Amino acid sequence: MQAQAYEGYFENGSFFTAGKAIKIPEKKKVYITILDEAIQESDEKANTLKEIFDSINACDEEIPDTFPRVNFNREFKL
């Protein structure tokens, strides 16, 4: 018997893990554990992402065709 475990939450009859809905196969044996711990969606995280995308969209700088290479083996100097 092969088993798979997922951590996530149910919302509107669907199971979500890592932001994606997971389909539970029909007629398969499943074990469900319901924890007394609510998943709180972070408004702060959503606001931070919105700010990042708003900043990107508001930027009028041209994106260079190439970026300088970074050498992580050399000593860092300020």
N, C-alpha and C positions, 0 to 999 in steps of 0.2 A: 504494500500500500504506500502510495506517495502522498505526502501532505504539503500544503503550502500555507504559510501564515502571512497575514497582512494586518497592518495597523492603520486604522482610518476611522471613518465615521459614516453614519447613515444620515441622509437628508432626502426628504421627499421620496422615500422608497428606494433610493439608490445608495450603493456603498462607494465611498470615495477614499482613495489613498493617494498621497503625493499629488493632490489636485486633480486626479483623473478618476472617472467612474470605472469601477471594476464590475464586469458581468459575472454573476455566479452561475455556473453551468447548471442546466436543468437536470433534475433527477440525480443529483450528486449528494452524497452524505456530507453534511457540514456541521461544524461545532461553532456556536456563537457565544462569546462571552461579552456581556454588557457591563462595562465598568461604570461606577458611580462618579464619573469625571466628565464634565462637559467640555467639548472642544469650543474654544472661544476664538472666533475669527478676529484677527488683529486689524483694527481700523488703522492703527499706526503703520503697520506694514503696507496696507493698501494706499494710505496717504503718501508714504515714502516712495513707493513705486510710481504713483501719479506725479509726484514732484519731479522724479528723475525723468520720466517721459515728457513732461511739460517743458523741462529745461532743455532736453534734447531737441524737441520740436521748435523751441523759441530761439535756438542758437542759429546764427547766420554765418558762422565760420565754415569755410570750405574744408571738406575732408581731404587730406592729402592722398595721392595715389599710392604712395609707399610710406611706411613708417620706419624710423631708424631701428636697427637691430639692437638688442640688449644683450650684454655679456654679463652673466651672473657670476662668472668665475673671477672677474677682476675685483680689486678692492674698491669699495664705495668711498667717494670723496664728496664732501659738501662744498 
